[in-house]
Amino acid sequence: MLMQTMEEQATEKRIDRLEERVDERFDRVDSEFGRIDARFQVVEADIRELRSDLKTGTKELRSEINDLRTSMDVRFDQMNQSTNDRFDAMHRTMMRGFFAMGGITVTCLAVLSKLGS
């Protein structure tokens, strides 16, 4: 019986020691998770900052693109008007030439008809 009691006491001491070691290890694990959580909070803050920067940059780019589009529209409208003006001038010149040639042709026919009579 005494031997059994001594074995039980030794087993109890080993279990108590094991329990202490397990508690120490879990305390270390808890501490490490605390540091990891702090690191993740920093990373999450960095990600929020990057997203904010990205949104701001995107808005600026869209604004610049819209400004460029407006500028290009104005330039294309000017070019279109210039081209239309040139075609109109060319059309007027061609019509004047056509009527001049018609007048010359009629005059020549009139002169020829008087010469032939």
Summary of the structure (lengths in Angstrom):
residues: 117
radius of gyration: 49.3
end to end distance: 165.1
largest distance: 165.1
contacts: 227
relative contact order: 0.03
helix: 98%
strand: 0%
